[in-house]
Each structure stands twice: as structure tokens, then as C-alpha cells.
Amino acid sequence: MTYEIIEEDGFKYIEAGSGQPLVLLHGLMGELSNWETTIDYFKANYRVLVPILPFYDLPLLTLGVKSLSKHLHKFLKFKKLNQVVLVGNSLGGHVGLVFTVGHQEFVKSLVLAGSSGLYENAFGGSFPRRESYDYVREKVEYTFYSPETATKELVDEVFKTINDRSRVIRILALAKSAIRHNMAKDLHKITIPVSLIWGKQDKITPPEVAVEFHELLPNSELNWIDKCGHAPMMEHPAEFNAKLEVFLNRILLK
């Protein structure tokens, strides 16, 4: 990762560029490096911020998508940000949805890529063979259309994370919270523009999830990326950035 992580007032985040604020929200197993090409591309014309969601810092008893949404609210107020564009992958998209339902006045538009919130085919209730490196590699590869996207560096990071007992307990708690917190009945409240940028071969949040989001969100568009799994900004960064740029140009010129 080429960007410095800033730490102040209990927040950790990356910030680059200036202009309309673009806030990128990472997923449960997502590193900040997942967004590196997105930051590189948009920092010339946008103020890009990537807050680290405090999966491993919040009290376990309150850990869930709602507490992460509250953290995002505090972060935006701390940075004095308003009318932001939220871009969320996986659990990050879910946090963006929960936040937007409660604080739509802060959000100019929302972009979801492989977001949870309706249905996700995640790890389930446990990591039955977390000590096996080959098992972890297979699980990481499952995230992508092309197994080559699961680099050794990425597999090493996931392997390290899920073999840390404290961390794996929190990951499982968050995964269960996401499954419990289904957004179907709340999505009609989100009236701002929403762009869904989805991998056609996403096995974690399959294509029918994107279609259902599109049907339930009253002001949404659906963009497919072919030969792509759960993290389009990593697997097809140029196409993801191009689709995001078209959407941003349209909604920000209004």
C-alpha cells in the first residue's frame, strides 16, 4: 500500500486529492489496498477517503453493521463532510446502506459492488479448516472469477487474520450481524441515485442479489462486469473505474 494511514481522534483512514468527497468502504476481509487503483484513478479530481472500519476495536457485544454505521457517521462529522458519494464493497456496501437509510442528508449518491444486505453466501458459521493454508487459499480464490487474482500476499493476510482467535470471533460476529440485518424492507427509503456495479460471476452475492437490489432501490442503475467475481474494483479495476466515473459525471453534473 503506497498511501499513509492517518491516525487522529480515534479514527484511522487514508485521504488523497481534493474536490467532491468520495468515501470508499472496505469489506469484512478487505484490506485498504483493495481500493488502491480506485484511489489512484480518482484522486486527481476528487477528495478520496478510505476510513478503516473498526472490526477489531469496537466492543464485541455491540459489534455489527449498525455500530459500524455509527462509526462512519462520527467519521464524516469529524471530517466535516457532507453530500458525500459512498462507495462500498461487500460488508462496506451494507454499512453504506444502513448509514444512508438513517442519514440520507449526508449522502449525495451511493455505489454498491457485491454488497451484502439481502443475501450473501459467506463462510457460514465457522472456518472449519482455518489452520490449512490450502483451504484458506481455495476460499480466497472462490471470491474471484479468476483464481490468479488471489495473490499470495492476499492469501497470507487472510490466513493470518482467521488464525487469530480474537479476530476470527469478531469476523464471525459481523458475518452473523450482516445476515440478521436484512435491508429489503428499508431500501425504498433510499431515494438518492444508486449505482450497482456487479460481477456477473459473483458467487458470494450472486447476480440475482444485484437484480433484487435494483428492483427495490427506487433510483438505481445496474452495471455488469463480465468474468468478474465479488470484488470488481480489484479484478477489473479499469472497467470498474470507468463505470464509476460515468455515474459520477452524470449525478454530479445535475
Contacts in CASP RR format, 6 or more apart in sequence:
PFRMAT RR
TARGET T0000
AUTHOR 0000-0000-0000
METHOD contacts of the structure
MODEL  1
MTYEIIEEDGFKYIEAGSGQPLVLLHGLMGELSNWETTIDYFKANYRVLV
PILPFYDLPLLTLGVKSLSKHLHKFLKFKKLNQVVLVGNSLGGHVGLVFT
VGHQEFVKSLVLAGSSGLYENAFGGSFPRRESYDYVREKVEYTFYSPETA
TKELVDEVFKTINDRSRVIRILALAKSAIRHNMAKDLHKITIPVSLIWGK
QDKITPPEVAVEFHELLPNSELNWIDKCGHAPMMEHPAEFNAKLEVFLNR
ILLK
1 31 0 8 1.000
1 32 0 8 1.000
1 33 0 8 1.000
1 36 0 8 1.000
2 36 0 8 1.000
3 14 0 8 1.000
3 16 0 8 1.000
3 32 0 8 1.000
3 36 0 8 1.000
3 39 0 8 1.000
3 50 0 8 1.000
4 14 0 8 1.000
5 12 0 8 1.000
5 13 0 8 1.000
5 14 0 8 1.000
5 32 0 8 1.000
5 52 0 8 1.000
6 12 0 8 1.000
6 13 0 8 1.000
6 14 0 8 1.000
6 15 0 8 1.000
9 78 0 8 1.000
11 51 0 8 1.000
11 52 0 8 1.000
11 74 0 8 1.000
11 75 0 8 1.000
11 78 0 8 1.000
12 51 0 8 1.000
12 52 0 8 1.000
13 49 0 8 1.000
13 50 0 8 1.000
13 51 0 8 1.000
13 52 0 8 1.000
13 75 0 8 1.000
14 32 0 8 1.000
14 39 0 8 1.000
14 48 0 8 1.000
14 49 0 8 1.000
14 50 0 8 1.000
15 47 0 8 1.000
15 48 0 8 1.000
15 49 0 8 1.000
15 50 0 8 1.000
16 39 0 8 1.000
16 43 0 8 1.000
16 47 0 8 1.000
16 48 0 8 1.000
17 43 0 8 1.000
17 44 0 8 1.000
17 46 0 8 1.000
17 47 0 8 1.000
17 48 0 8 1.000
18 46 0 8 1.000
18 47 0 8 1.000
19 45 0 8 1.000
19 46 0 8 1.000
19 47 0 8 1.000
20 45 0 8 1.000
20 46 0 8 1.000
20 47 0 8 1.000
20 83 0 8 1.000
20 85 0 8 1.000
20 108 0 8 1.000
20 248 0 8 1.000
20 252 0 8 1.000
21 46 0 8 1.000
21 47 0 8 1.000
21 48 0 8 1.000
21 49 0 8 1.000
21 81 0 8 1.000
21 83 0 8 1.000
21 84 0 8 1.000
21 85 0 8 1.000
22 42 0 8 1.000
22 46 0 8 1.000
22 47 0 8 1.000
22 48 0 8 1.000
22 49 0 8 1.000
22 84 0 8 1.000
22 85 0 8 1.000
22 87 0 8 1.000
22 248 0 8 1.000
23 49 0 8 1.000
23 50 0 8 1.000
23 51 0 8 1.000
23 72 0 8 1.000
23 76 0 8 1.000
23 81 0 8 1.000
23 84 0 8 1.000
23 85 0 8 1.000
23 86 0 8 1.000
23 87 0 8 1.000
24 35 0 8 1.000
24 38 0 8 1.000
24 39 0 8 1.000
24 48 0 8 1.000
24 49 0 8 1.000
24 50 0 8 1.000
24 87 0 8 1.000
24 88 0 8 1.000
25 50 0 8 1.000
25 51 0 8 1.000
25 53 0 8 1.000
25 72 0 8 1.000
25 86 0 8 1.000
25 87 0 8 1.000
25 88 0 8 1.000
25 89 0 8 1.000
25 92 0 8 1.000
25 93 0 8 1.000
25 95 0 8 1.000
25 96 0 8 1.000
26 32 0 8 1.000
26 34 0 8 1.000
26 35 0 8 1.000
26 50 0 8 1.000
26 52 0 8 1.000
26 53 0 8 1.000
26 88 0 8 1.000
26 89 0 8 1.000
26 90 0 8 1.000
26 92 0 8 1.000
27 34 0 8 1.000
27 53 0 8 1.000
27 88 0 8 1.000
27 89 0 8 1.000
27 90 0 8 1.000
27 91 0 8 1.000
27 92 0 8 1.000
27 93 0 8 1.000
28 55 0 8 1.000
28 90 0 8 1.000
28 91 0 8 1.000
28 122 0 8 1.000
28 171 0 8 1.000
28 174 0 8 1.000
28 175 0 8 1.000
28 178 0 8 1.000
29 90 0 8 1.000
29 140 0 8 1.000
29 143 0 8 1.000
29 158 0 8 1.000
29 161 0 8 1.000
29 171 0 8 1.000
30 89 0 8 1.000
30 90 0 8 1.000
31 154 0 8 1.000
31 157 0 8 1.000
32 50 0 8 1.000
32 52 0 8 1.000
34 89 0 8 1.000
34 231 0 8 1.000
34 233 0 8 1.000
34 234 0 8 1.000
35 50 0 8 1.000
35 233 0 8 1.000
37 233 0 8 1.000
37 234 0 8 1.000
37 237 0 8 1.000
37 238 0 8 1.000
37 241 0 8 1.000
38 48 0 8 1.000
38 87 0 8 1.000
38 233 0 8 1.000
38 237 0 8 1.000
38 240 0 8 1.000
38 241 0 8 1.000
38 244 0 8 1.000
39 48 0 8 1.000
39 50 0 8 1.000
41 237 0 8 1.000
41 241 0 8 1.000
41 245 0 8 1.000
42 48 0 8 1.000
42 241 0 8 1.000
42 244 0 8 1.000
42 245 0 8 1.000
46 248 0 8 1.000
49 79 0 8 1.000
49 81 0 8 1.000
51 71 0 8 1.000
51 72 0 8 1.000
51 75 0 8 1.000
53 68 0 8 1.000
53 71 0 8 1.000
53 72 0 8 1.000
53 91 0 8 1.000
53 92 0 8 1.000
53 95 0 8 1.000
54 68 0 8 1.000
54 71 0 8 1.000
55 63 0 8 1.000
55 68 0 8 1.000
55 167 0 8 1.000
55 170 0 8 1.000
55 171 0 8 1.000
55 174 0 8 1.000
56 166 0 8 1.000
56 167 0 8 1.000
56 170 0 8 1.000
58 64 0 8 1.000
58 67 0 8 1.000
58 68 0 8 1.000
58 71 0 8 1.000
60 169 0 8 1.000
60 170 0 8 1.000
60 173 0 8 1.000
63 170 0 8 1.000
63 173 0 8 1.000
63 174 0 8 1.000
63 177 0 8 1.000
64 173 0 8 1.000
64 174 0 8 1.000
64 177 0 8 1.000
64 178 0 8 1.000
64 181 0 8 1.000
65 91 0 8 1.000
65 94 0 8 1.000
65 95 0 8 1.000
65 98 0 8 1.000
65 174 0 8 1.000
65 177 0 8 1.000
65 178 0 8 1.000
65 181 0 8 1.000
66 98 0 8 1.000
66 177 0 8 1.000
66 181 0 8 1.000
68 91 0 8 1.000
68 92 0 8 1.000
68 95 0 8 1.000
68 98 0 8 1.000
69 95 0 8 1.000
69 96 0 8 1.000
69 98 0 8 1.000
69 99 0 8 1.000
69 102 0 8 1.000
72 95 0 8 1.000
72 96 0 8 1.000
72 99 0 8 1.000
73 99 0 8 1.000
73 103 0 8 1.000
73 106 0 8 1.000
76 82 0 8 1.000
76 84 0 8 1.000
76 106 0 8 1.000
81 106 0 8 1.000
82 105 0 8 1.000
82 106 0 8 1.000
83 106 0 8 1.000
83 107 0 8 1.000
83 108 0 8 1.000
84 106 0 8 1.000
84 107 0 8 1.000
84 108 0 8 1.000
85 107 0 8 1.000
85 108 0 8 1.000
85 109 0 8 1.000
85 110 0 8 1.000
85 111 0 8 1.000
85 248 0 8 1.000
86 93 0 8 1.000
86 96 0 8 1.000
86 99 0 8 1.000
86 100 0 8 1.000
86 107 0 8 1.000
86 109 0 8 1.000
86 110 0 8 1.000
86 111 0 8 1.000
87 110 0 8 1.000
87 111 0 8 1.000
87 113 0 8 1.000
87 244 0 8 1.000
88 95 0 8 1.000
88 96 0 8 1.000
88 111 0 8 1.000
88 112 0 8 1.000
88 113 0 8 1.000
88 115 0 8 1.000
89 113 0 8 1.000
89 114 0 8 1.000
89 115 0 8 1.000
89 230 0 8 1.000
89 231 0 8 1.000
89 233 0 8 1.000
90 113 0 8 1.000
90 114 0 8 1.000
90 115 0 8 1.000
90 116 0 8 1.000
90 120 0 8 1.000
90 204 0 8 1.000
90 205 0 8 1.000
90 230 0 8 1.000
90 231 0 8 1.000
91 116 0 8 1.000
91 174 0 8 1.000
91 178 0 8 1.000
92 115 0 8 1.000
92 116 0 8 1.000
93 112 0 8 1.000
93 113 0 8 1.000
93 114 0 8 1.000
93 115 0 8 1.000
93 116 0 8 1.000
93 117 0 8 1.000
94 115 0 8 1.000
94 116 0 8 1.000
94 117 0 8 1.000
94 178 0 8 1.000
94 181 0 8 1.000
94 183 0 8 1.000
96 110 0 8 1.000
97 110 0 8 1.000
97 112 0 8 1.000
97 115 0 8 1.000
97 117 0 8 1.000
97 183 0 8 1.000
97 186 0 8 1.000
97 187 0 8 1.000
97 190 0 8 1.000
98 181 0 8 1.000
98 183 0 8 1.000
99 106 0 8 1.000
99 107 0 8 1.000
100 107 0 8 1.000
100 110 0 8 1.000
100 190 0 8 1.000
100 192 0 8 1.000
101 183 0 8 1.000
101 186 0 8 1.000
101 189 0 8 1.000
101 190 0 8 1.000
104 189 0 8 1.000
104 190 0 8 1.000
104 191 0 8 1.000
104 192 0 8 1.000
107 192 0 8 1.000
108 192 0 8 1.000
108 251 0 8 1.000
108 252 0 8 1.000
109 192 0 8 1.000
109 193 0 8 1.000
109 194 0 8 1.000
109 195 0 8 1.000
109 247 0 8 1.000
109 248 0 8 1.000
109 251 0 8 1.000
110 190 0 8 1.000
110 192 0 8 1.000
110 193 0 8 1.000
110 194 0 8 1.000
110 195 0 8 1.000
111 194 0 8 1.000
111 195 0 8 1.000
111 196 0 8 1.000
111 197 0 8 1.000
111 244 0 8 1.000
111 247 0 8 1.000
112 194 0 8 1.000
112 195 0 8 1.000
112 196 0 8 1.000
112 197 0 8 1.000
112 213 0 8 1.000
113 196 0 8 1.000
113 197 0 8 1.000
113 198 0 8 1.000
113 199 0 8 1.000
113 231 0 8 1.000
113 232 0 8 1.000
113 233 0 8 1.000
113 240 0 8 1.000
114 198 0 8 1.000
114 199 0 8 1.000
114 202 0 8 1.000
114 204 0 8 1.000
114 205 0 8 1.000
114 209 0 8 1.000
114 210 0 8 1.000
114 230 0 8 1.000
114 231 0 8 1.000
114 232 0 8 1.000
115 196 0 8 1.000
115 205 0 8 1.000
115 213 0 8 1.000
116 122 0 8 1.000
116 178 0 8 1.000
116 205 0 8 1.000
117 178 0 8 1.000
117 181 0 8 1.000
117 182 0 8 1.000
117 183 0 8 1.000
118 182 0 8 1.000
118 183 0 8 1.000
118 184 0 8 1.000
118 205 0 8 1.000
118 209 0 8 1.000
118 212 0 8 1.000
118 213 0 8 1.000
119 205 0 8 1.000
119 206 0 8 1.000
119 209 0 8 1.000
119 212 0 8 1.000
120 178 0 8 1.000
120 179 0 8 1.000
120 204 0 8 1.000
120 205 0 8 1.000
120 209 0 8 1.000
121 203 0 8 1.000
121 204 0 8 1.000
121 205 0 8 1.000
121 206 0 8 1.000
122 175 0 8 1.000
122 178 0 8 1.000
122 179 0 8 1.000
122 204 0 8 1.000
123 139 0 8 1.000
123 172 0 8 1.000
123 175 0 8 1.000
124 175 0 8 1.000
125 172 0 8 1.000
125 175 0 8 1.000
125 176 0 8 1.000
126 172 0 8 1.000
127 162 0 8 1.000
127 168 0 8 1.000
129 135 0 8 1.000
130 136 0 8 1.000
130 162 0 8 1.000
130 163 0 8 1.000
130 168 0 8 1.000
131 163 0 8 1.000
133 155 0 8 1.000
133 159 0 8 1.000
136 155 0 8 1.000
136 158 0 8 1.000
136 159 0 8 1.000
136 162 0 8 1.000
137 150 0 8 1.000
137 155 0 8 1.000
137 159 0 8 1.000
139 158 0 8 1.000
140 150 0 8 1.000
140 154 0 8 1.000
140 155 0 8 1.000
140 158 0 8 1.000
141 147 0 8 1.000
141 150 0 8 1.000
142 203 0 8 1.000
142 204 0 8 1.000
143 149 0 8 1.000
143 150 0 8 1.000
143 203 0 8 1.000
143 204 0 8 1.000
143 229 0 8 1.000
143 230 0 8 1.000
143 231 0 8 1.000
144 150 0 8 1.000
144 229 0 8 1.000
144 230 0 8 1.000
144 231 0 8 1.000
144 234 0 8 1.000
144 235 0 8 1.000
145 199 0 8 1.000
145 201 0 8 1.000
145 227 0 8 1.000
145 228 0 8 1.000
145 229 0 8 1.000
145 235 0 8 1.000
146 227 0 8 1.000
146 235 0 8 1.000
149 231 0 8 1.000
149 234 0 8 1.000
149 235 0 8 1.000
161 167 0 8 1.000
161 168 0 8 1.000
161 171 0 8 1.000
162 168 0 8 1.000
162 171 0 8 1.000
184 212 0 8 1.000
184 216 0 8 1.000
187 213 0 8 1.000
187 216 0 8 1.000
187 217 0 8 1.000
188 216 0 8 1.000
188 217 0 8 1.000
188 218 0 8 1.000
190 217 0 8 1.000
190 218 0 8 1.000
190 219 0 8 1.000
191 218 0 8 1.000
191 219 0 8 1.000
192 219 0 8 1.000
193 219 0 8 1.000
193 220 0 8 1.000
193 221 0 8 1.000
193 247 0 8 1.000
193 251 0 8 1.000
194 213 0 8 1.000
194 217 0 8 1.000
194 219 0 8 1.000
194 220 0 8 1.000
194 221 0 8 1.000
195 220 0 8 1.000
195 221 0 8 1.000
195 223 0 8 1.000
195 243 0 8 1.000
195 244 0 8 1.000
195 247 0 8 1.000
196 210 0 8 1.000
196 213 0 8 1.000
196 214 0 8 1.000
196 217 0 8 1.000
196 220 0 8 1.000
196 221 0 8 1.000
196 222 0 8 1.000
196 223 0 8 1.000
197 223 0 8 1.000
197 225 0 8 1.000
197 232 0 8 1.000
197 240 0 8 1.000
197 243 0 8 1.000
197 244 0 8 1.000
198 205 0 8 1.000
198 207 0 8 1.000
198 210 0 8 1.000
198 222 0 8 1.000
198 223 0 8 1.000
198 224 0 8 1.000
198 225 0 8 1.000
198 232 0 8 1.000
199 207 0 8 1.000
199 210 0 8 1.000
199 224 0 8 1.000
199 225 0 8 1.000
199 226 0 8 1.000
199 228 0 8 1.000
199 229 0 8 1.000
199 230 0 8 1.000
199 232 0 8 1.000
199 235 0 8 1.000
200 207 0 8 1.000
200 224 0 8 1.000
200 225 0 8 1.000
200 226 0 8 1.000
200 227 0 8 1.000
200 228 0 8 1.000
200 229 0 8 1.000
201 226 0 8 1.000
201 227 0 8 1.000
201 228 0 8 1.000
201 229 0 8 1.000
202 209 0 8 1.000
202 210 0 8 1.000
202 228 0 8 1.000
202 229 0 8 1.000
202 230 0 8 1.000
203 229 0 8 1.000
203 230 0 8 1.000
204 229 0 8 1.000
204 230 0 8 1.000
205 230 0 8 1.000
207 224 0 8 1.000
210 222 0 8 1.000
210 224 0 8 1.000
211 222 0 8 1.000
213 220 0 8 1.000
213 222 0 8 1.000
214 220 0 8 1.000
214 221 0 8 1.000
214 222 0 8 1.000
221 247 0 8 1.000
223 243 0 8 1.000
223 247 0 8 1.000
225 232 0 8 1.000
225 235 0 8 1.000
225 236 0 8 1.000
225 239 0 8 1.000
225 240 0 8 1.000
225 243 0 8 1.000
227 236 0 8 1.000
228 235 0 8 1.000
228 236 0 8 1.000
228 239 0 8 1.000
229 235 0 8 1.000
232 239 0 8 1.000
232 240 0 8 1.000
233 240 0 8 1.000
233 241 0 8 1.000
END
